[in-house]
Each structure stands twice: as C-alpha cells, then as structure tokens.
Amino acid sequence: MSRPLPTLAPTRLTVDYVDAAQLSALLADAQVLAVFGFGPDAPGSDDPRYLRVPLAPHGTAPLEVWRGSRPVTCGREGAVAWASDGRLQFGAIELDEVEDDIEAAGEQAYALLSQFVPASDTPHLLRVWNYLDAITEGEGDTERYRRFCVGRARGLGQFDTGQLPAATAIGRIDGVRRLQVYWLACDTPGTPVENPRQVSAYRYPRQYGPQPPSFARAMLPPPGVETPLLLSGTAAVVGHQTLHPESTEAQLTETFANFDSLIASARRHRPALPAQFDAGSRLKVYVRDADELSQVAAMLEARMSADVPRLLLHAVVCRRDLRIEIDGVHGA
C-alpha cells in the first residue's frame, strides 16, 4: 500500500526594516535572501546579498531585509550578484553608463538579466527595481527615461505583456551615471495585477515615448509561496495622465486612491489580503523636492497609522510633473 507524499511547507518571504547596526548579524543568517542600505552613509559589505541603494533617506535610514524560510546560497556570476533558496532568487546588476548612454546600459542590463534568470532554478520574474541618474533629463524622445525604456525592452527581447513583473524606475540624484537593477524571481510565475483606474503601463500611448514602460502594476505570489503583494511604483496617474502637478498633497491623496483600487483588484484573487495598509505593509516613499520631505512625513503621519512602516527617500520620479511616488509590499 502506497503512502501519501509528505506535504512540503510553503516557501515564505518577509520584508522588514531593521536598524543598520544589525548588518553583520543579518548577513550571518543563512535564511536572509537580501539586505539593502540606503544613501551615502549606509554601511558597506561585499556580500552578494547586500546592495546599497544610492538614494538619500529622510532621517536615519533602516536596512531593508528580505528573509526567507530556507537556507540561501549566493555568489557572483559576471556582473550578476545573486542569492537563492531554490524557490526565490534575489539578483542585482550595476553597470556604469558608457558616454552617458542610458539606452545602451538598459539594454545590456536587461540582456544579462534575461540570460541569467531563465537559466536558473527560479526563471520567473516577480518584481524589478531600476535606479538611474537624471531620469527626466532631455527633451521629447531624448529624455533619459524614455531611452531607458527602449533599452530595457530591447534587452528583454520578445516578451508577453501579460507576464511582465511589477517594477519601479526612479531617478538617483547623486550625479553618478550608474544603472542599478535588482529583482525578485521565483520558480513559479506569479499573478500580475492591474489597476482599473489606470491604463496598463505597457499600453501607454505614443506621447510617452517610442516604447511604453514594461511592467505590471502589482504582482501576487504563486500558490505555495507566501510573500506579500508586490506593489509597483505608484503615483498620481489616472488613465495615463498625471493629475495635480502643482500639489504634493493632492498627488499623495490620488496615489492612495490608486492603491485602494489596486489592492481591491488584488483581493479578487486573494480575499484575505487586508483592504488597507497596516502593520504588515512596508512602504518606500520617493519625494522629488528635498524641502518637502518633512512635509510629506507629516502628511503620511496624519493619513496612516504609526504601525505602517515607511521609508522616505529623496529621489526623482520618472515624470517631471510627478512630485511623489510610493512602492512597497502589503499583506505580509
């Protein structure tokens, strides 16, 4: 008589913000998939699981930690730093631009990503972050973000828009022409989620450039993988147009309206997901004007419970008329 196969415990990923003094202890933990420091004063490490994000924080920045539930192996393969627990993968690529050519850097980075991830045990992208200098510099189709979008799509090659990952593209402000791309991948595809208040980014009209941005608004994890809802960079865009370009407060309100709609869409697939941000959420708030960081912090304090962890960063959003953008995870 045959015996039933044992049921494997689900793979888990938690995201936390912790004190920067804990870096050594975190990297000694065999279940830590990735650790991120923020700004020029972040601690350093040559561990492949550690990445310093070059965005200046408002106040003292914590570390962001991705912790899994299985032992992690890590290493470097050419320009790719990686870590994997067999079901989830962290990867990162940093490339210096040659002659300020962000299109070529984007193409190269995504060509490397498109070679590395599909060949691994975790071939399905869930989430990608992109940080590049002077993101809105240039006019019309010469704008650097538009050129990056062209290079990214060329590096990806043929792709199914219905399987694009969630993503963020944000401008660093330190003048360093280095493209930073990092990601979360899985052995099983997730479920992309779109926002009914917004045109899907990959369907933006020609006025936003020759190549629409290549990302989904959010990503739900696959069955058997317990991760939060992965939220793309979200701002005051309704349909495909920016609203309230003269008011940071009004843009923040519109951004939260977009999150309400996006989370409601995700709850159709995952009804247990909380309808509002709570202690299980983790938010990164990108603010264009450094002089408004304290004001935005106060707005968030008035709008959300203190139990919702958030990190404010000085950064440039990918449209000149956008003053604020937020991404994060929800429903730990």
C-alpha positions in Angstrom: 0.0 0.0 0.0 1.5 3.3 -1.0 1.9 6.1 1.5 0.9 9.7 0.7 3.7 12.0 -0.2 4.7 14.5 2.6 3.3 18.0 2.2 6.1 20.5 1.9 5.9 23.7 3.9 5.2 26.8 1.8 8.1 29.0 1.0 7.9 32.3 2.8 9.4 35.7 2.2 9.1 38.5 4.8 10.2 42.1 4.3 11.3 44.1 7.3 13.0 47.4 8.2 15.7 47.0 10.9 18.4 49.0 12.5 21.5 49.5 10.3 23.7 48.3 13.2 22.4 44.8 12.6 24.0 44.3 9.2 26.7 41.8 10.3 24.1 39.7 12.2 21.7 39.7 9.2 24.4 38.5 6.8 25.3 35.7 9.2 21.7 34.4 8.9 21.6 31.6 6.4 17.9 32.4 5.6 18.5 36.0 4.6 18.0 36.4 0.9 18.9 40.1 0.6 19.7 43.3 2.6 19.6 46.9 1.3 21.2 50.0 2.7 20.1 53.5 1.7 22.1 56.6 1.0 25.8 57.6 1.2 26.1 56.8 4.9 24.7 53.2 4.6 27.2 50.5 5.8 29.2 48.6 3.3 29.7 44.9 2.6 31.0 42.7 -0.2 28.4 40.0 0.5 26.5 39.3 -2.8 23.2 39.6 -0.8 23.9 43.2 0.2 23.1 46.2 -2.0 23.5 49.9 -1.2 20.7 51.9 -2.9 22.0 55.4 -3.7 19.0 57.4 -2.6 19.4 59.7 0.4 16.9 58.9 3.2 14.9 61.4 5.3 16.5 60.9 8.7 18.2 57.8 9.8 17.6 55.0 7.3 17.0 51.4 8.4 18.1 48.4 6.4 15.5 46.6 4.3 15.7 42.9 4.8 14.3 40.0 2.7 14.2 36.9 4.9 13.1 33.5 3.5 12.3 30.2 5.1 15.0 28.0 3.5 18.8 28.0 3.5 20.3 30.5 1.0 23.2 30.1 -1.3 24.8 33.2 -3.0 27.5 34.2 -5.3 28.5 36.3 -8.3 28.4 35.4 -12.0 30.0 38.1 -14.1 28.0 41.3 -13.5 25.3 39.5 -11.6 25.2 39.2 -7.8 22.7 36.6 -6.7 21.2 34.7 -3.9 18.7 31.8 -3.9 16.9 29.4 -1.6 15.9 27.2 -4.5 12.4 28.8 -4.9 13.1 32.5 -4.6 16.0 34.5 -6.1 17.5 37.9 -5.4 19.6 39.3 -8.2 21.3 42.6 -8.9 23.3 44.2 -11.7 25.1 47.5 -11.6 26.5 49.0 -14.8 28.3 52.2 -15.5 27.0 54.1 -18.5 29.4 54.5 -21.3 29.3 58.0 -22.7 26.1 58.7 -20.7 24.2 56.2 -22.9 21.4 55.0 -20.6 19.7 53.2 -23.5 22.7 51.0 -24.1 23.1 50.4 -20.3 19.5 49.4 -20.0 19.8 47.1 -23.0 22.9 45.5 -21.5 21.5 45.1 -18.0 18.3 43.5 -19.2 20.1 41.3 -21.7 22.2 40.0 -18.8 19.1 39.6 -16.6 17.2 37.8 -19.5 20.1 35.3 -19.8 20.6 34.7 -16.1 17.1 34.4 -14.7 15.6 32.0 -17.3 18.6 29.7 -17.0 18.3 29.5 -13.2 16.0 27.3 -11.0 13.9 30.5 -10.5 13.1 31.6 -14.1 10.1 33.8 -13.4 10.5 37.5 -12.5 8.1 38.8 -9.9 9.5 42.3 -9.2 12.2 44.6 -10.5 13.7 47.9 -9.3 15.6 50.3 -11.6 17.6 53.3 -10.3 19.2 55.6 -12.8 20.7 59.1 -12.7 19.0 62.2 -14.2 15.9 60.2 -15.2 14.0 63.2 -16.7 16.9 64.9 -18.4 16.5 65.5 -22.1 13.6 66.7 -24.2 10.9 64.6 -26.0 12.2 61.2 -27.1 15.7 62.0 -26.0 14.6 62.0 -22.3 16.7 59.5 -20.4 13.7 57.6 -19.0 12.3 57.1 -22.5 15.7 56.0 -23.7 15.9 53.6 -20.8 12.5 52.1 -21.7 13.7 51.5 -25.2 16.9 49.8 -24.0 15.0 47.7 -21.4 12.6 46.4 -24.0 15.4 45.6 -26.4 17.3 43.7 -23.7 14.2 41.7 -22.7 13.7 40.7 -26.3 10.3 39.0 -27.1 8.1 39.2 -24.0 4.5 38.5 -23.1 3.0 41.7 -21.6 0.7 39.5 -19.5 3.7 38.2 -17.7 5.6 41.3 -17.0 6.9 41.8 -13.5 5.9 44.6 -11.1 8.5 47.3 -11.2 9.8 50.7 -10.1 12.0 53.1 -12.1 13.3 56.1 -10.1 16.0 58.7 -10.5 19.0 58.9 -8.3 20.3 62.4 -7.6 24.0 61.9 -6.9 25.2 62.6 -10.4 26.6 59.1 -10.8 25.8 57.6 -14.2 25.5 54.0 -12.9 22.4 52.0 -13.6 21.3 49.7 -10.8 18.8 46.9 -11.4 17.7 44.4 -8.9 14.9 41.8 -8.7 13.0 39.1 -7.1 12.3 35.9 -9.1 10.6 32.6 -8.4 10.4 29.0 -9.6 6.7 29.5 -10.4 5.1 32.5 -12.1 3.0 35.0 -10.1 -0.2 36.7 -11.0 0.2 40.2 -12.4 -2.4 42.7 -11.1 -3.6 45.8 -13.0 -5.4 48.9 -11.7 -8.8 49.7 -13.3 -8.2 53.4 -12.6 -5.1 53.4 -14.8 -4.2 52.4 -18.3 -1.7 49.5 -18.1 1.8 51.0 -18.4 2.6 48.7 -21.4 -0.3 50.2 -23.2 0.6 53.9 -22.8 0.0 56.0 -25.9 2.9 57.2 -28.1 3.0 60.6 -26.3 5.0 59.0 -23.5 7.8 57.7 -25.8 8.5 55.2 -28.5 8.5 52.3 -26.1 5.9 52.0 -23.3 7.2 51.1 -19.9 7.4 47.3 -19.4 5.8 46.4 -16.0 2.6 45.3 -14.2 1.0 47.5 -11.5 1.5 44.8 -8.9 2.3 41.1 -8.5 0.7 38.4 -6.4 2.9 35.4 -5.4 2.2 32.0 -6.9 0.5 29.2 -4.8 2.8 27.7 -2.2 4.9 30.9 -2.0 3.9 33.1 0.9 5.1 36.6 0.0 3.3 39.9 0.3 1.6 41.6 -2.6 4.4 43.3 -4.5 3.4 46.9 -5.3 4.9 48.7 -8.3 5.9 52.4 -8.1 2.5 54.2 -7.9 1.8 57.9 -8.3 -1.0 60.4 -9.2 -1.7 58.9 -12.7 -5.3 58.3 -13.6 -5.9 56.8 -17.0 -2.5 57.7 -18.4 -2.4 61.3 -17.3 -0.7 63.0 -14.4 -3.1 64.8 -12.0 -2.5 67.7 -9.6 1.0 68.6 -10.9 1.1 71.7 -8.6 0.2 70.0 -5.3 2.2 67.3 -3.5 -0.7 66.8 -1.0 -3.2 66.3 -3.8 -0.9 63.9 -5.6 -0.5 61.9 -2.4 -4.2 61.7 -2.0 -4.6 60.5 -5.6 -1.8 58.0 -5.1 -3.6 56.4 -2.2 -6.8 56.3 -4.2 -4.8 54.3 -6.8 -3.6 51.9 -4.0 -7.1 51.4 -2.8 -8.2 50.4 -6.3 -5.1 48.3 -6.9 -5.4 46.4 -3.6 -9.1 45.8 -4.3 -8.2 44.2 -7.6 -5.6 42.0 -5.9 -8.3 41.0 -3.3 -10.3 39.4 -6.1 -7.6 36.8 -6.3 -6.6 36.8 -2.6 -9.6 37.8 -0.5 -7.7 37.6 2.8 -5.5 40.5 1.8 -6.1 43.5 4.1 -8.1 46.2 2.3 -5.8 49.0 3.7 -2.2 49.4 4.6 -1.4 48.0 8.1 1.5 46.8 10.2 2.1 44.1 7.6 2.8 46.7 4.9 6.2 48.2 4.1 6.3 51.4 2.0 9.1 53.3 0.3 8.1 56.9 -0.4 10.1 58.8 -3.1 9.9 62.6 -2.9 11.2 64.8 -5.6 11.8 68.0 -3.6 14.1 67.6 -0.6 12.4 70.6 1.0 9.2 68.7 1.1 10.4 65.6 2.9 9.4 66.8 6.3 6.0 67.9 5.0 5.4 64.6 3.3 6.4 62.8 6.5 3.7 64.8 8.4 1.1 64.1 5.7 1.8 60.4 6.0 1.6 60.6 9.8 -1.8 62.2 9.5 -3.1 59.7 6.9 -1.8 56.4 8.2 -1.3 54.6 11.5 2.2 54.8 13.0 2.2 51.0 12.8 2.7 51.2 9.0 6.5 51.1 8.5 7.7 53.5 5.8 10.9 54.9 4.5 11.2 58.3 2.8 13.8 58.8 0.1 14.9 61.9 -1.9 14.6 60.8 -5.5 13.3 62.0 -8.9 10.1 60.5 -10.2 10.0 59.4 -13.9 7.7 62.3 -15.0 8.6 65.9 -14.4 5.0 66.7 -13.2 5.0 63.9 -10.6 6.2 65.1 -7.2 5.9 61.8 -5.3 5.8 58.1 -5.9 5.3 55.1 -3.5 6.1 51.4 -3.8 6.3 48.6 -1.3 4.7 45.3 -0.1 1.4 44.6 1.5 -0.1 41.8 3.4 2.8 40.0 5.0 
